[in-house]
Amino acid sequence: MGFPSNIFNSHSKKDGDFFLGMTKILGFKPKKLDYYKRAFLHRSANIKDKDGTPMNYERLEFLGDSMLGTIISKHLYDQVPEGDEGYLTKMRSKIVSRKHLNELGKDLELIKFVQSRIPKTHFGENIHGNVFEALVGAIYLDRGYKYCEKFISQQVIDPYVDIEQLEGKVISYKSLIIEWCQKQKKTFDYNVYEDTGNDTLKHFAVKLTIGGKVMAKARATSKKKAEERASKRAYYALQDRMEKS
């Protein structure tokens, strides 16, 4: 893979600890440790290979995302023979949602392996899911599809995938609200504005109006989060009507 020899020494104690840590998480011994090292290499580490190409986990994250989607799709295809394309797609989205992947990464404590030049406390929530996907990509390159499938089955499918529970799990309250409004031919509007107030961090406030009536208000550190929070409040206010329609 072109790793600089002065960065990764395969005989160091640090490598031995990393090997043991990976073996414990994976349930099998890695063959090519370099793949796994790259899976935890943040771009802030500013490490390049012998050709000067930046090295980090992002390409492995892309590969892992594809492998995760493929294996989950195959599982759903086998387990839900009556499910149509739309149903299977929705179920897969629930399993591989960013929130769920972040939880998986946290459960495995993957962040402790991340190499970076910035404090880990400064990372956002998505770092946990990102390195989980990168780890899946590393497994595929190191041991192939079967080992990748085994790992995903043990860490994702067996402990977390319950079809009946997933059917009732909401991914996006905003999507539910919009879909319901469209079906009921009701107008809706998310009025979002910057609302710093006395907070050190910039906040956004949102006012959700449905049919000309204000249904919910919320604040968050991003427009997307504020809209989702307001949508959730509106959903619980309208839940009885939405379920009957």
N, C-alpha and C positions, 0 to 999 in steps of 0.2 A: 504493500500500500504506500510505500515511499515515506514512512515515518523517519524523521531525523534520529539517528542513533543516539545523539546526545540528549534527547528528550525522553525517550522510552528505553529503559534498560531492562531487558527481560529477566535479568538475574538479580534485580534489586529486591530488597525486603518489601518495598512499597508495592512492587508488582506481585509479590507473593500474597500480600494482604488483599490486593485487588482481585487476584485469581480466586482466593477463598471466598471473598464477598460475592463474586459473580456466581460461583458454583452453588452457593447457598440459595441465591435468588432463582437461578435457572433450573436447579434440580439436576444438572449434568455439568460436566467439565468442558469449558471452552477449549477449542483447538487453536484458534488464532486470536490471541488476546488483543491484538491491535484493533480489531473491529470494535470490540467493546470499549476500548479506551477512547476511540473516536466518538462513540455514542454518548459520551459524557463531556465532550470537549466544547465548551461555550466559545462563541466567536470572539468574546472579549479577551480570551487567552492569547489571541493574535499569533497563533502558531501556523507555520507554513511547511509544506513538504519540500523535498529537495529541488523541485521545479519552481518553487515560489508560489504554489497554489495554496490559498488559505484552507486550513483544516478545522472543521467543526462538525457538530452532529446534524446539521440541517439536511444534508443529502440522505443520511440514514433515516432521519425523521420522515422524509418523503416516502422512502421505500417501506418503512415500517407501517405508515398509514395505509399504503396500498395492500400490504400483506394482511393487516388487521381487518380491513374491509372485506378482502377476499375470503378469509377463513370464517369470519362471522356470517358472511353471505351464504357460504356453503352450509354452515350449521343451520341457519334459518330455513334454507331451501329443503334440507333433509327433515327438519323437525316440524315444519308447518307446510305440509304438502298442499293444503287448501288455500294458502295465502297467495294473493295476486301480487303483481309487481309493486303497486303502491303501498300495500300493507307491509311487504318485506322491506321495502326501502325505509319506511317510517320506523319499523322495529330496529333495523340496523342503525339508524341515526340515533336512537335512544341508547343503544349499547355503546357506540363509539363517540358519544357526545363529548365535547371538550371538558365539561364538568366531571363526567365519569372517568375519563382518562386521567384527569388531574388527581382524582381520588385514588386511582390505582397506583399512580406514581408516588403519592404520599404514603400509601399503605406499605409499599416496598422500600420506602425511605431512599429513593434513588438520588435525591438531591445531594446526599452526602458524598457521592462519587463525582459530582460535577467539578470540573476544573475551569476556573475563570479568574479574571483579574479584578472582579468587582465582588463586594460582599454578597453572600447568598441571600441575606435579608432584603437585598434590593431587587431581587427577582420578582416578577409577577407570578400569579397563580399558575399560568400556563406552562411554566418551566417543568412542572411535574409530569404533565401529559406529554410534553415535547420529548423529554428524555425517555419516557416509556415507549413511545413510538420508535425512537432511535434505537432503543434496545431490541425491539422486535426486528428492526432492519438488520442489526448486527447478527442476531441469531440466524436469520435467513441466509446471510452471506457466509456465516461460519459453518452452519450445520445443515442448511437446506430446509425445504418445505415441511417435512415431517416433524422435525424438532420445533420449528416455528409453530406449527399447528398444536403440538403437545403443550408448549408453553402457554399459548393463548387459551387452550382448553382448561389448563390448571389454574391460571391466574385470572381469567375473565369469564369464560363460559360456565364452568362448574360452580364457582361460588356466587356469581352475580346474575346469570341469565335465567330468569324465570319468566316464561312467556306471558302467563296470566298477570303477573305483577307489572311487566313492561307495558302491557296493553293499557293499563291505567296510569302510567307515568307520563307526566306532562313535560315536554322538552321546552316549549316556548308558549308562555301565556299570551304573548302578543299575537302569535299566529292564531291561537284559538279565538281571541277577541276579534281579529280581522275577519277570519273565516265566518264567525257567527254573524257579524255585522253585515257582511256581504250576502249571506243567506237570507237574513231578515230585512235586507234592503234598508239598513240604517246607516246614516252618515256617521263618520267617526273622525276624530282629529287628535293628533298628539302635538300639543303646543309645548315645545321645549325651549328653554332659555337658560342662559348662564346665571348661576346663583352662588356666588362665592361666599356671601355673608361674612361671618367671622372666622370661617374655616381657613386653615393654612392651605389645604388642597382645594383646587377648583372643583366646584360641584355644578351639577345641572339639575334643574327642576323641570318636571313635566306635569302638564294638566291634560288628562284624557277626557275628551268630550264625546259622548255617544248620543246621537239623536238630538243634539243641541243642549244636552244636560251634562254637567260635569260629574263624571262617575268616580274619578280617583285622581289623587295627586301623589307625587313621590320625588325624592331627591337621591342622587347618586353621583359617583365620581366620573361617570361617562353618560352620554346621551342614551346609548343602548341599554345600559343598566337601569337608568331612570325610567325608560319606557317599559322595560320588562317588569320592573317593580310596580309601576302604576297599573300595568295590565293584570298582574297577579291580584292586586287589590280589587280591581274591577271584576275579575273573574269570580272571586268569592262573593262579591255583592250581587252578581247576576247568575250565580251557579244554578239555582233552581230553574230559572227561566231558560237558561242555555241547555240544560239537560232534558227539559220537556220539549224543546223545539226540534 
